[in-house]
Amino acid sequence: MTAPATAAVRPPLSLYVHVPWCVRKCPYCDFNSHAVKGDIPETQYLRAMLDDLDQDLEFAASRQIETVFIGGGTPSLMSGAFYQTLFRELRSRLNLADEAEITLEANPGTLEEGRFEAFRAAGINRLSIGVQSFQSRHLTTLGRIHDSTAAHRAIAAAREAGFTNFNVDLMHGLPDQTPADAIADLEAALSHNPPHLSWYQLTLEPNTEFYSRPPDLPDDDRLWEIYRQGADYLRQRGFRDYEVSAWSRPGMASRHNLNYWTFGDYLALGAGAHGKISLADGSIRRYWKTRQPDAYLNRIGSRTAGAESIAPADLPLEFLMNALRLSDGVEETLFTERTGLPLTSVAVKLDQLRREKLLEWHRIQATDLGQRYLNSLLERFL
């Protein structure tokens, strides 16, 4: 396969910030999250992150940061003062766009009064609120520390603090869940008029409590019925599934997520964070940070635990795994812009998939049939 050419214009650049602590590890969670013991070392972690960023500033040279996403763990455990200092320091080092979308994940049950106002004062302008369900029995099964009342209160508090752009995180396919249960969760979320929903199916991931002790999940027929009824409900109320598990009102899709799915670049900051950077020589590098919080805090020098360049032969699959998550797919020209490879390098396979009615013509976009068999479709590019 032809080696990638140097792109004339590098992709948009985002920043991912990871906060690894949570109150309690949920049984389904495979993220880099660690139950906090005692006080969170905010000052030490801030200093470690800034030292970490200083090692990577070459990746951001002359490039503007378009979006920031703070994930975890439970980022809302950190104080407003922590984020105010963090963003003051970020702006002194990075070219953060005036209209940057800055999202923070927040969990009900970790928010005392005034916390949302302090987040807004730091410059955070979007929240992702991890509700998962509004029903007590499901919240207990999922190991969540909040109840339905706290979930409603958190969303209302976000609105009162001035957040007009926010996401509500919900799961479906929960143990013993019925279609009626799933619709009730969607109704409860929509009572707050959110502009964005993440509505995704519970899956059993390795290295989780649920994986080693699986709960009794709905069978495939019930899972399909839950999804079908829920999708119909959301579409009838003006939401569109612009991505596999993301729903938004018109114009309110997550800009940060769109940068991921269109194979954009993102800096990694914080324990266990992952990044992707298109370098000036045309190569594309993935890298990841030291995972354990204590090791990250006490590391001297670079906190990058590993890095690898994506081989040219792997770029088509890497690009398509992201782009085909989008309901609208992407323009064909984006393939060359993001990978540096000519479209002719995948033209034969694209044509085959189009003749099989798995891809649309003149665009890199899965058909409805292609979305149903997306994993099999992607395997064709291995």
PEURJO-V767243 format. One record per residue. N is the residue number from 1. RES is the residue in one small letter. PHI is phi as a letter, one per 30 degrees, with the letter a starting at -180 (999 if undefined). Layout:
# PEURJO-V767243
N RES PHI
N RES PHI
This chain:
# PEURJO-V767243
1 m 999
2 t d
3 a d
4 p d
5 a d
6 t d
7 a d
8 a d
9 v b
10 r d
11 p d
12 p e
13 l c
14 s c
15 l b
16 y c
17 v c
18 h c
19 v c
20 p d
21 w c
22 c b
23 v d
24 r a
25 k d
26 c d
27 p d
28 y c
29 c d
30 d c
31 f d
32 n d
33 s b
34 h b
35 a d
36 v d
37 k b
38 g i
39 d d
40 i d
41 p d
42 e e
43 t d
44 q d
45 y d
46 l d
47 r d
48 a d
49 m d
50 l d
51 d d
52 d d
53 l d
54 d e
55 q d
56 d c
57 l d
58 e d
59 f d
60 a c
61 a e
62 s i
63 r c
64 q c
65 i d
66 e d
67 t b
68 v b
69 f b
70 i c
71 g c
72 g a
73 g h
74 t b
75 p e
76 s d
77 l d
78 m d
79 s d
80 g e
81 a d
82 f e
83 y d
84 q d
85 t d
86 l e
87 f d
88 r d
89 e d
90 l d
91 r d
92 s d
93 r c
94 l b
95 n c
96 l d
97 a e
98 d e
99 e c
100 a e
101 e d
102 i b
103 t c
104 l b
105 e d
106 a b
107 n c
108 p e
109 g j
110 t b
111 l b
112 e d
113 e e
114 g j
115 r d
116 f d
117 e d
118 a d
119 f d
120 r d
121 a d
122 a d
123 g j
124 i d
125 n b
126 r b
127 l c
128 s b
129 i c
130 g d
131 v d
132 q i
133 s a
134 f c
135 q c
136 s e
137 r d
138 h d
139 l d
140 t d
141 t d
142 l d
143 g i
144 r d
145 i c
146 h c
147 d c
148 s d
149 t d
150 a d
151 a d
152 h d
153 r d
154 a d
155 i d
156 a d
157 a d
158 a d
159 r d
160 e d
161 a d
162 g j
163 f d
164 t c
165 n c
166 f a
167 n c
168 v c
169 d d
170 l b
171 m c
172 h b
173 g i
174 l d
175 p e
176 d i
177 q d
178 t c
179 p e
180 a d
181 d d
182 a d
183 i d
184 a d
185 d d
186 l d
187 e e
188 a d
189 a d
190 l d
191 s d
192 h c
193 n h
194 p d
195 p d
196 h b
197 l b
198 s c
199 w b
200 y b
201 q d
202 l d
203 t b
204 l c
205 e c
206 p e
207 n i
208 t b
209 e d
210 f d
211 y d
212 s d
213 r b
214 p d
215 p d
216 d d
217 l d
218 p e
219 d d
220 d e
221 d d
222 r d
223 l e
224 w d
225 e d
226 i e
227 y d
228 r d
229 q d
230 g d
231 a d
232 d d
233 y e
234 l d
235 r d
236 q d
237 r c
238 g i
239 f c
240 r b
241 d d
242 y d
243 e b
244 v e
245 s b
246 a c
247 w b
248 s b
249 r d
250 p e
251 g i
252 m c
253 a d
254 s d
255 r d
256 h d
257 n d
258 l d
259 n d
260 y e
261 w d
262 t c
263 f i
264 g d
265 d c
266 y a
267 l d
268 a c
269 l b
270 g j
271 a d
272 g i
273 a d
274 h c
275 g b
276 k b
277 i b
278 s c
279 l d
280 a d
281 d d
282 g j
283 s d
284 i b
285 r c
286 r c
287 y b
288 w b
289 k c
290 t e
291 r d
292 q d
293 p e
294 d d
295 a d
296 y d
297 l d
298 n c
299 r d
300 i c
301 g i
302 s d
303 r c
304 t d
305 a d
306 g a
307 a a
308 e a
309 s d
310 i d
311 a d
312 p e
313 a d
314 d c
315 l d
316 p e
317 l d
318 e e
319 f d
320 l d
321 m e
322 n d
323 a d
324 l d
325 r d
326 l d
327 s e
328 d d
329 g h
330 v b
331 e d
332 e e
333 t d
334 l d
335 f e
336 t d
337 e d
338 r c
339 t c
340 g i
341 l c
342 p d
343 l d
344 t d
345 s d
346 v b
347 a d
348 v d
349 k d
350 l d
351 d d
352 q d
353 l d
354 r d
355 r d
356 e d
357 k i
358 l c
359 l b
360 e d
361 w d
362 h i
363 r a
364 i c
365 q a
366 a d
367 t d
368 d e
369 l d
370 g d
371 q d
372 r d
373 y c
374 l d
375 n d
376 s d
377 l d
378 l d
379 e d
380 r d
381 f c
382 l d
